[in-house]
Amino acid sequence: MNTKTNSIVFIHGLFMNPESWRPWISHFERAGYTCYAPAYAYHEGQPADLRLHIDPELGKLSFGSVIDKLSAFIDSLPEKPFLIGHSMGGLAVQKLIEMDKGAAGICIDSAPPAGIFSFKWSFLKANLPTINPLKGNSPCLPSLKWFQYAFCNTMTLEQTASEYKKFVVPESRNIPRSSSGKAGKIDFKRPHNPLLIIAGEKDHIIPSSLNKKNFKAYRDQNSRTDFKEFAGRTHYICGQQNWEEVAGYIINWIKSLD
């Protein structure tokens, strides 16, 4: 298994786009990595502009289409990269690792693969407004109060509003809907390149217990799969105060693969 690569592909989650990775890209570039952050379709541009001008085609975007675009992007690179994904991007990492598209994968507060579920109230409360079948294919632009509950539940509303203005974008309801079906299925018995699953202790929308269940689902004893929970972290772990600690842990984990 060859994990010798200097490239990293950052994969954003729902309601975010590559802008959310800018501090991480700078951090990892200083550590000597070549970094890329591709956008899902209809997610390119500045978040404020995307909120003002919502493309009606966004609502039709599925998880399978996201994976197809990411796979094609990775195939265009000069070497197989490390993959780092947050939330739905974490599930995308799991899928791409299954497809042998990454030298190793890091899944931060990962959305669950098909068949991995939680009955925790915070998970249901945070996810149902997005996947609501009564909303059809209408794009979803979350409210500030929802964003605070689902992402920034240890921050004040004022602090949350600042992050919302900088980074939140409209989203397709069909990405999470379709991820719970065939497109989001993972063969947990299949050998795979190294995976690190990171959870935030105080995450509402993807509870730490759900990430732990995801981690335990992997069955191949000869494939490396690691789990790490960060105390006090929410779903906004990549932008929350002291995110550098999480980034540093990931860099050290990558180095441990040599």
C-alpha positions in Angstrom: 0.0 0.0 0.0 1.6 3.3 -1.2 0.8 6.4 0.9 3.7 8.4 -0.4 2.0 11.5 -1.8 2.3 15.2 -1.2 -1.2 16.2 -2.4 -4.4 16.7 -0.4 -7.9 17.2 -1.7 -10.3 18.9 0.8 -13.9 18.0 0.3 -16.6 20.4 1.8 -19.9 19.3 3.2 -23.4 20.5 2.9 -24.2 24.2 3.2 -20.5 25.0 2.6 -18.2 25.4 -0.4 -14.4 25.6 -0.8 -14.2 29.0 0.9 -14.6 27.2 4.2 -11.3 25.4 3.6 -9.1 28.5 3.0 -7.5 28.6 6.5 -6.9 24.8 6.3 -5.3 25.1 2.9 -2.9 27.7 4.2 -2.1 25.6 7.2 -1.4 22.5 5.2 0.6 24.4 2.5 2.8 25.7 5.2 3.3 22.0 6.2 4.6 21.3 2.7 1.5 19.8 1.0 0.0 20.7 -2.4 -3.7 21.4 -1.7 -6.9 21.3 -3.8 -10.5 22.1 -2.8 -12.9 21.3 -5.6 -16.5 22.5 -5.4 -19.7 20.5 -5.9 -21.7 21.6 -9.0 -23.5 24.9 -8.4 -21.3 25.6 -5.3 -18.6 27.6 -7.1 -18.1 31.3 -6.1 -18.6 33.5 -3.1 -21.1 32.4 -0.5 -22.9 35.7 -0.3 -23.4 35.7 -4.1 -24.6 32.1 -4.0 -27.2 33.0 -1.4 -28.5 36.0 -3.4 -28.6 34.1 -6.7 -29.7 30.5 -6.1 -29.4 28.3 -9.2 -32.7 26.3 -9.6 -30.7 23.4 -11.0 -29.0 23.1 -7.6 -32.1 21.3 -6.2 -31.6 18.3 -8.5 -28.0 17.6 -7.4 -27.5 14.1 -6.0 -24.8 12.5 -4.0 -23.9 10.2 -6.9 -23.3 13.3 -9.1 -21.1 14.8 -6.4 -19.0 11.6 -6.3 -18.7 11.5 -10.1 -17.4 15.0 -10.3 -15.0 14.5 -7.4 -13.7 11.2 -8.9 -13.1 12.9 -12.3 -11.2 15.8 -10.5 -9.0 13.3 -8.6 -8.3 11.4 -11.8 -6.9 14.6 -13.3 -4.3 15.1 -10.6 -0.6 14.0 -11.1 -0.7 11.7 -8.0 -3.2 9.9 -5.8 -4.0 12.4 -3.0 -4.9 12.2 0.7 -8.6 13.0 1.0 -9.9 15.2 3.9 -13.7 15.7 4.1 -16.1 17.3 6.5 -19.7 16.1 7.1 -21.1 15.0 3.7 -17.5 15.5 2.5 -16.5 12.8 5.0 -19.0 10.4 3.5 -17.6 11.3 0.1 -14.1 10.4 1.4 -15.4 7.0 2.5 -16.9 6.4 -0.9 -13.8 7.6 -2.8 -11.5 5.4 -0.6 -13.7 2.5 -1.4 -13.2 3.4 -5.1 -9.4 3.5 -4.5 -9.2 7.2 -5.3 -7.2 8.2 -2.3 -3.9 7.2 -0.6 -5.7 7.7 2.7 -8.8 9.3 4.0 -9.7 11.6 6.9 -13.4 11.9 7.6 -14.3 14.8 10.0 -17.8 14.6 11.6 -18.8 12.4 8.6 -22.3 12.0 7.4 -23.2 8.3 7.8 -23.1 5.7 5.1 -26.4 4.1 4.1 -27.6 1.8 6.9 -25.8 3.7 9.7 -28.4 5.6 11.7 -28.9 7.4 14.9 -32.1 7.9 16.9 -30.7 10.8 19.0 -33.1 13.7 19.0 -30.4 16.2 18.0 -29.7 14.2 14.8 -33.3 14.0 13.9 -34.1 17.6 14.7 -31.1 18.9 12.7 -31.5 16.7 9.7 -35.3 16.6 9.1 -35.7 20.2 7.9 -33.2 19.6 5.0 -34.4 16.2 3.8 -38.1 17.1 4.3 -39.9 15.2 1.3 -42.6 17.8 1.3 -40.1 20.4 0.0 -39.6 18.5 -3.3 -36.5 19.6 -5.3 -36.5 23.2 -3.9 -32.9 24.3 -2.8 -32.5 24.7 0.9 -31.1 27.9 2.4 -30.9 27.3 6.2 -32.0 29.9 8.8 -29.4 31.4 11.1 -31.1 29.7 14.1 -30.9 26.3 12.4 -27.2 26.8 11.6 -26.5 27.7 15.2 -28.3 24.5 16.5 -26.9 22.2 13.9 -23.3 23.5 13.5 -22.4 26.2 16.1 -24.2 25.1 19.2 -21.5 26.3 21.6 -21.3 29.7 20.0 -23.5 32.8 20.5 -26.0 33.9 17.9 -23.8 36.9 17.1 -20.7 34.6 16.6 -22.8 32.2 14.5 -24.1 35.1 12.3 -20.5 36.1 11.5 -19.7 32.6 10.3 -23.0 32.3 8.4 -22.3 35.4 6.4 -18.8 34.2 5.5 -19.5 30.6 4.6 -23.1 29.4 4.3 -24.4 28.5 0.9 -27.7 27.1 -0.4 -27.9 23.3 -0.7 -29.6 20.5 -2.5 -31.9 18.4 -0.4 -31.3 15.5 -2.8 -27.7 15.1 -1.8 -28.5 13.9 1.8 -31.7 12.1 0.6 -29.7 10.0 -2.0 -26.8 9.4 0.3 -29.1 7.2 2.4 -29.6 4.9 -0.6 -27.4 2.9 -3.0 -25.2 5.8 -3.8 -24.1 6.1 -0.1 -23.6 2.4 0.5 -20.1 1.3 1.7 -18.8 -2.3 1.5 -17.4 -2.5 5.1 -15.8 -5.9 4.5 -13.7 -4.7 1.6 -9.9 -4.0 2.1 -9.2 -0.2 2.0 -6.5 2.4 2.3 -6.1 4.0 5.8 -9.0 5.8 7.2 -9.2 8.2 10.1 -12.7 9.1 11.5 -12.9 12.2 13.6 -15.9 13.1 15.8 -16.8 16.2 17.8 -18.1 15.5 21.3 -20.8 18.2 21.1 -21.9 17.7 17.5 -25.7 17.9 17.2 -26.2 17.0 13.6 -23.7 14.2 13.4 -23.4 12.9 17.0 -20.1 11.4 18.1 -21.9 8.1 18.8 -22.9 8.0 15.1 -19.3 8.5 14.0 -18.2 5.7 16.4 -20.8 3.4 15.0 -19.5 4.2 11.5 -16.0 3.4 12.6 -16.9 0.1 14.1 -18.7 -1.0 10.9 -15.4 -1.4 9.1 -14.5 -5.1 9.2 -11.3 -5.8 7.3 -8.7 -6.6 10.0 -5.8 -5.8 7.6 -6.9 -2.3 6.8 -6.1 0.5 9.1 -9.1 2.4 10.5 -8.7 4.8 13.4 -11.1 6.9 15.5 -10.6 10.1 17.4 -13.1 12.2 19.4 -12.3 15.9 20.1 -13.8 17.1 23.4 -15.9 20.3 23.2 -16.1 20.3 19.4 -19.3 20.8 17.5 -20.1 20.2 13.8 -18.3 23.4 13.1 -15.1 21.7 14.2 -13.2 22.9 11.1 -13.9 26.6 11.9 -14.3 26.5 15.7 -11.7 28.0 17.9 -8.5 26.0 18.1 -9.3 24.1 14.8 -5.5 24.1 14.4 -5.3 21.3 17.0 -7.5 19.1 14.8 -5.4 20.0 11.7 -2.2 19.2 13.6 -3.6 15.8 14.7 -4.4 15.0 11.1 -0.9 16.0 9.9 0.7 13.7 12.6 -1.7 10.9 11.6 -0.7 11.2 7.9 3.0 11.2 8.9 2.4 8.0 10.9 1.5 6.2 7.7 5.1 6.4 6.4 
